[in-house]
Amino acid sequence: MPRGWPKWPRMGWYREAAVKGTESWKTRSMLAARSKLVDLRRDLDNQMRGLCKGLGIVVGRAGSTNLARKVNAVLAESPDLQDIFAPLLLAQSCLTAQIEEF
């Protein structure tokens, strides 16, 4: 023990902590999981927008479903881009389905 410390244990160092209920924990966890899925879908949407912009195609303002339609329209005109956009569209549709389940 360092010099100058009292030899008796200190009292009152700790406070009682309230433990949240299981239902509260479950609700917060579900909200956090859904929020993460929404963030991932937004990142995918932005990635597809950036790829389209790099190709000279401006998609404009659109939600996830409209963006998928616009990208599919681009793919109909340029089937050689299918290899790039198909996995992104598949991941986006899976994320959208999971978000709707939450």
C-alpha positions in Angstrom: 0.0 0.0 0.0 1.4 3.4 -0.9 2.7 5.6 1.8 0.1 8.0 3.3 -2.9 5.8 2.5 -5.2 5.0 5.4 -5.1 1.4 6.5 -8.8 0.9 6.6 -10.9 0.3 3.4 -12.8 3.2 2.0 -16.5 3.1 2.1 -19.0 4.6 -0.4 -16.9 4.2 -3.5 -19.6 2.4 -5.4 -23.2 3.3 -6.2 -26.0 0.9 -6.8 -26.7 0.4 -10.5 -30.1 -0.1 -11.8 -30.4 -3.2 -14.1 -32.7 -2.7 -17.1 -35.3 -5.3 -17.8 -34.9 -8.0 -20.4 -37.7 -6.6 -22.5 -36.1 -3.1 -22.6 -32.8 -4.7 -23.6 -34.5 -6.7 -26.4 -36.2 -3.6 -27.7 -33.0 -1.6 -27.8 -31.1 -4.4 -29.4 -33.7 -4.8 -32.1 -33.7 -1.0 -32.8 -29.9 -1.0 -33.0 -29.9 -4.0 -35.4 -32.5 -2.3 -37.7 -30.6 0.9 -37.6 -27.5 -0.9 -38.8 -29.4 -2.6 -41.6 -30.7 0.8 -42.7 -27.2 2.3 -42.7 -25.9 -0.6 -44.8 -28.7 -0.2 -47.3 -28.0 3.5 -47.5 -24.3 2.8 -48.1 -25.2 0.4 -50.9 -27.6 3.0 -52.5 -24.9 5.6 -52.4 -22.4 3.1 -53.9 -24.7 2.4 -56.8 -25.3 6.2 -57.3 -21.6 6.8 -57.4 -21.0 4.0 -59.9 -23.8 5.4 -62.1 -22.4 8.9 -61.8 -18.9 7.6 -62.9 -20.5 6.2 -66.0 -22.2 9.5 -66.8 -25.7 8.4 -65.6 -27.4 10.7 -63.1 -30.1 8.8 -61.2 -31.4 11.7 -59.4 -33.4 11.6 -56.2 -35.0 8.3 -55.5 -35.8 6.0 -52.6 -34.4 2.5 -52.5 -37.2 1.0 -54.5 -37.1 3.7 -57.1 -33.3 3.6 -57.3 -33.5 -0.2 -58.0 -35.9 0.5 -60.8 -33.7 3.2 -62.3 -30.6 1.0 -62.1 -32.5 -1.8 -63.7 -33.5 0.6 -66.5 -29.8 1.4 -66.9 -29.0 -2.3 -67.0 -31.6 -2.9 -69.7 -29.7 -0.4 -71.9 -26.2 -1.6 -71.0 -26.2 -5.3 -70.2 -22.4 -5.3 -69.9 -22.9 -3.5 -66.5 -24.8 -6.5 -65.2 -21.7 -8.0 -63.5 -21.2 -4.8 -61.5 -24.8 -4.0 -60.4 -26.4 -7.4 -60.0 -24.7 -8.3 -56.7 -25.4 -4.8 -55.3 -29.1 -5.0 -56.3 -29.4 -8.4 -54.8 -27.8 -7.3 -51.5 -30.1 -4.2 -51.5 -33.2 -6.2 -51.9 -32.2 -8.6 -49.2 -31.5 -5.7 -46.8 -34.8 -4.1 -47.7 -36.7 -7.4 -46.9 -35.0 -7.7 -43.6 -35.7 -4.1 -42.6 -39.3 -4.7 -43.4 -39.3 -7.7 -41.1 -38.2 -5.5 -38.2 
